[in-house]
Amino acid sequence: MVVLSRSNTSQHMFRWGVMLRELLQKEGVSGDMVTYVCASIGHQRDLIASFPDSPCYFTGSREIATKLREVSSKLLSSTGGPNTMIASKITPPMEEAIRISSCIEHSVCICSV
């Protein structure tokens, strides 16, 4: 997994990457599975394009999502807000988080069973 920088919040994304590494290690997954890359949008496009079969998840502006989509057919993007949850199953704490989140902004919940 590669965590990419954002032009206006590089420290935020770096810290998120560090937290993700720590959480993976707590779950018994090697932290080496995560790396952080600080690069321009052009270089990020080059990086993403070099892994055409890899899924890509992006949060940010529609403008940048469009630029990344040009090089990634497997891009999933969230451009309407920062609230994204991914879970393998719905638990009572997840249900509560969904209820709280839906009051913050327009939201969509996609569940797979």
Summary of the structure (lengths in Angstrom):
residues: 113
radius of gyration: 15.3
end to end distance: 24.5
largest distance: 41.9
contacts: 243
relative contact order: 0.11
helix: 44%
strand: 12%
